Amino acid sequence: MIEARDLIKSFGANRILDGVSFRIEKGESVVIIGRSGGGKSVLIKHLIGLLQPDAGQVLIEGEDIVPMNERELLRVRRKFGMLFQGAALFDSMTVAENVGFAFRRKRSLPESEVRQKVAEVLEMVDLPGTEEKKPSELSGGMRKRVGLARAIIYEPEIVLYDEPTTGLDPIVADSIDHLILRVRDRLDVTTVVVTHDMRSARRLGQRIMMLHDKKIYATGTPEEIFHSEDPIVRQFIEGVSDPKEAII
């Protein structure tokens, strides 16, 4: 479904990705972990064509999207839904306007059908009846749910999550994790989650990839990653600044 081949990306003299390669199969749930500022969000934005690599390929169902123009990218992006870190809602719009934004902008559906679709996805993310609220009236967890509703209203084949539980308390974060699993199972989507939350990584990932030193340093099932004896992996899993303190 998704394949990265030898991705290289720099911003000025700062190289962020240096030969990143991996494959994600259709229907798979993959979690990408790694230190803050280590390139996880940069990597996930390459998968949807929001950033272009300096070198390398990104293949979506066998098509390399790197050389595509904006019109061609729009066609591929229809396969995707994405939940951004801060949910990226329009503050001046209501929940319903945010969730159905693209439908209304294109005027591709009658207004009654847009309203129905908005109501259905808000029900799916446990926010029925919130259509007329503004983002300022919502909690952080509710804004994340609205962002997810907007991501799935177009029935995507792939959903990308960029730090979906950042800034949320553990109970709300747990509810977002369960919601991601529900969306995955109900819509049968390929799921890619970027996170540094180890509880989320263990719960959501059928496979975990660790981005370290600008490359995919380790990959495996949650069991394999969380029981790894590699000192770099253990340092991150245990959350310690000195690798000598990591528990083997």
C-alpha positions as CSV (number, residue, x, y, z in Angstrom):
1,M,0.0,0.0,0.0
2,I,2.8,2.4,1.0
3,E,6.5,2.2,0.3
4,A,9.3,4.6,1.0
5,R,12.6,4.0,-0.8
6,D,15.8,5.7,0.4
7,L,14.2,9.0,1.3
8,I,16.6,11.9,1.9
9,K,15.4,15.3,3.2
10,S,17.3,18.3,4.5
11,F,16.2,21.8,5.5
12,G,19.2,24.0,4.7
13,A,22.3,22.3,6.2
14,N,20.2,20.2,8.6
15,R,19.6,16.7,7.3
16,I,16.4,15.2,8.7
17,L,16.0,11.9,6.8
18,D,19.0,10.1,5.4
19,G,18.0,7.0,3.5
20,V,14.6,6.0,5.1
21,S,13.1,2.9,3.6
22,F,10.0,0.8,4.6
23,R,6.9,-0.9,3.4
24,I,3.4,-0.8,4.9
25,E,0.8,-3.4,3.7
26,K,-2.8,-2.8,3.0
27,G,-4.9,-2.9,6.2
28,E,-1.8,-2.8,8.4
29,S,-1.6,-0.7,11.5
30,V,2.0,0.8,11.8
31,V,3.3,3.1,14.5
32,I,6.4,5.2,14.0
33,I,8.2,6.2,17.2
34,G,11.3,8.3,17.8
35,R,12.5,11.3,19.7
36,S,10.9,14.7,19.4
37,G,12.5,16.6,16.5
38,G,13.8,13.4,15.0
39,G,11.8,13.7,11.8
40,K,8.6,11.7,12.4
41,S,6.2,14.4,11.3
42,V,8.5,15.3,8.4
43,L,8.4,11.6,7.3
44,I,4.6,11.3,7.5
45,K,4.1,14.4,5.5
46,H,6.1,12.8,2.7
47,L,3.6,10.0,2.5
48,I,0.8,12.3,1.4
49,G,3.0,14.6,-0.7
50,L,2.9,17.7,1.6
51,L,6.7,17.6,1.5
52,Q,8.9,16.4,-1.3
53,P,12.2,14.5,-0.6
54,D,15.5,15.7,-1.9
55,A,16.0,12.2,-3.2
56,G,14.2,8.8,-3.0
57,Q,10.7,7.6,-3.8
58,V,7.3,7.4,-2.1
59,L,5.0,4.8,-3.7
60,I,1.3,4.6,-3.0
61,E,-0.2,1.4,-4.4
62,G,2.8,1.2,-6.8
63,E,2.7,4.9,-8.0
64,D,5.6,7.1,-7.2
65,I,4.1,10.4,-6.0
66,V,7.4,12.3,-5.9
67,P,7.4,13.6,-9.5
68,M,3.7,14.2,-9.5
69,N,2.3,17.7,-10.1
70,E,-0.4,19.1,-7.8
71,R,-3.3,17.9,-9.9
72,E,-1.9,14.3,-9.9
73,L,-1.3,14.5,-6.1
74,L,-4.9,15.5,-5.5
75,R,-6.0,12.3,-7.1
76,V,-3.7,10.3,-4.8
77,R,-4.6,12.3,-1.7
78,R,-8.2,11.2,-2.1
79,K,-7.0,7.8,-0.7
80,F,-5.9,9.6,2.5
81,G,-7.3,11.1,5.6
82,M,-5.0,12.9,8.1
83,L,-5.3,14.0,11.7
84,F,-2.8,16.8,12.3
85,Q,-1.1,17.4,15.6
86,G,-3.3,20.3,16.6
87,A,-6.4,19.0,14.7
88,A,-6.0,22.0,12.4
89,L,-9.6,23.2,12.6
90,F,-10.8,26.5,11.3
91,D,-11.6,28.6,14.4
92,S,-14.2,30.7,12.6
93,M,-16.2,27.7,11.4
94,T,-18.6,25.5,13.2
95,V,-17.9,21.8,13.8
96,A,-20.2,20.9,10.9
97,E,-18.5,23.4,8.6
98,N,-15.1,22.1,9.5
99,V,-16.0,18.4,9.0
100,G,-17.8,18.9,5.7
101,F,-15.4,21.7,4.4
102,A,-14.2,20.0,1.2
103,F,-17.7,18.8,0.2
104,R,-19.1,22.3,0.6
105,R,-16.1,24.0,-1.2
106,K,-16.5,21.7,-4.2
107,R,-20.3,21.7,-4.0
108,S,-20.1,18.1,-5.1
109,L,-23.1,17.0,-3.0
110,P,-26.5,18.5,-2.0
111,E,-26.4,20.3,1.3
112,S,-28.9,17.7,2.8
113,E,-26.5,14.9,2.0
114,V,-23.5,16.8,3.4
115,R,-25.4,17.3,6.7
116,Q,-26.2,13.6,6.8
117,K,-22.6,12.6,6.2
118,V,-21.4,15.0,8.9
119,A,-23.9,13.7,11.4
120,E,-22.9,10.1,10.7
121,V,-19.1,10.7,11.2
122,L,-19.7,12.8,14.3
123,E,-21.7,9.9,15.7
124,M,-18.8,7.5,14.9
125,V,-16.4,9.7,16.9
126,D,-18.8,10.1,19.8
127,L,-19.7,13.7,19.2
128,P,-23.4,13.6,18.1
129,G,-25.2,16.9,18.3
130,T,-22.1,19.1,18.2
131,E,-22.6,20.4,14.7
132,E,-23.2,24.1,15.7
133,K,-20.4,24.4,18.2
134,K,-17.2,26.3,17.5
135,P,-13.7,24.8,18.1
136,S,-13.2,27.3,21.0
137,E,-16.1,25.6,22.8
138,L,-14.5,22.2,22.6
139,S,-11.9,20.5,24.8
140,G,-8.6,19.3,23.4
141,G,-9.9,15.7,23.1
142,M,-13.1,16.9,21.4
143,R,-11.1,18.9,18.8
144,K,-9.1,15.8,18.0
145,R,-12.3,13.9,17.5
146,V,-13.6,16.6,15.1
147,G,-10.3,16.5,13.2
148,L,-10.7,12.7,12.9
149,A,-14.3,13.1,11.7
150,R,-13.1,15.4,9.0
151,A,-10.4,12.9,8.0
152,I,-12.7,10.0,7.6
153,I,-15.8,11.6,6.1
154,Y,-14.4,10.9,2.6
155,E,-14.1,7.2,3.4
156,P,-10.3,7.1,2.9
157,E,-8.2,3.9,2.4
158,I,-5.3,5.2,4.5
159,V,-5.5,7.3,7.7
160,L,-2.4,9.1,9.0
161,Y,-2.2,10.3,12.6
162,D,0.4,12.9,13.6
163,E,0.8,12.7,17.4
164,P,-2.9,12.1,18.1
165,T,-2.6,12.1,21.9
166,T,-0.1,14.9,22.4
167,G,-1.3,17.4,25.0
168,L,-4.1,15.1,26.3
169,D,-4.5,13.7,29.8
170,P,-4.1,9.9,30.0
171,I,-7.8,9.1,30.2
172,V,-8.6,11.2,27.1
173,A,-5.6,9.8,25.3
174,D,-6.8,6.3,26.1
175,S,-10.2,7.2,24.6
176,I,-8.6,8.5,21.4
177,D,-6.6,5.3,21.1
178,H,-9.7,3.2,21.3
179,L,-11.4,5.5,18.7
180,I,-8.5,5.0,16.3
181,L,-8.9,1.2,16.7
182,R,-12.6,1.5,16.1
183,V,-12.2,3.6,12.9
184,R,-9.5,1.1,11.7
185,D,-11.8,-1.9,12.2
186,R,-15.1,-0.3,11.0
187,L,-13.6,1.3,7.9
188,D,-11.0,-1.3,7.2
189,V,-8.3,1.3,6.6
190,T,-4.5,1.2,6.6
191,T,-3.4,3.1,9.7
192,V,-0.1,5.0,10.2
193,V,0.4,6.6,13.6
194,V,3.3,8.9,14.6
195,T,3.7,9.1,18.4
196,H,6.2,9.2,21.2
197,D,3.5,7.9,23.6
198,M,4.6,4.3,24.4
199,R,1.2,3.2,25.7
200,S,-0.4,4.3,22.4
201,A,2.4,2.6,20.4
202,R,1.9,-0.7,22.2
203,R,-1.9,-0.5,21.8
204,L,-2.2,0.7,18.2
205,G,0.7,-0.9,16.4
206,Q,0.6,-4.3,14.7
207,R,4.1,-3.2,13.8
208,I,6.3,-0.5,15.3
209,M,9.1,1.3,13.4
210,M,11.7,3.4,15.3
211,L,13.1,6.4,13.6
212,H,16.6,7.1,15.0
213,D,19.6,8.9,13.6
214,K,17.7,9.9,10.4
215,K,16.9,6.2,9.5
216,I,14.5,3.4,10.4
217,Y,16.7,2.0,13.2
218,A,14.4,-0.9,14.4
219,T,11.2,-2.5,13.3
220,G,9.1,-5.3,14.8
221,T,5.9,-6.3,16.6
222,P,5.1,-4.5,19.8
223,E,6.3,-7.6,21.7
224,E,9.7,-7.5,19.8
225,I,10.2,-3.8,20.3
226,F,9.2,-3.6,23.9
227,H,11.4,-6.6,24.8
228,S,14.4,-5.5,22.6
229,E,17.8,-5.7,24.2
230,D,19.2,-3.0,21.9
231,P,20.4,-0.2,24.2
232,I,19.1,2.6,21.9
233,V,15.6,1.0,21.7
234,R,15.6,0.4,25.4
235,Q,16.6,4.0,26.2
236,F,13.7,5.3,24.3
237,I,11.2,2.7,25.5
238,E,12.2,3.4,29.2
239,G,12.4,7.1,28.7
240,V,15.8,7.6,30.2
241,S,18.5,10.2,29.2
242,D,21.4,7.8,29.8
243,P,21.4,4.5,27.9
244,K,23.3,2.9,30.8
245,E,20.2,3.4,32.9
246,A,17.9,1.5,30.5
247,I,16.6,-1.8,31.9
248,I,17.7,-4.8,29.9
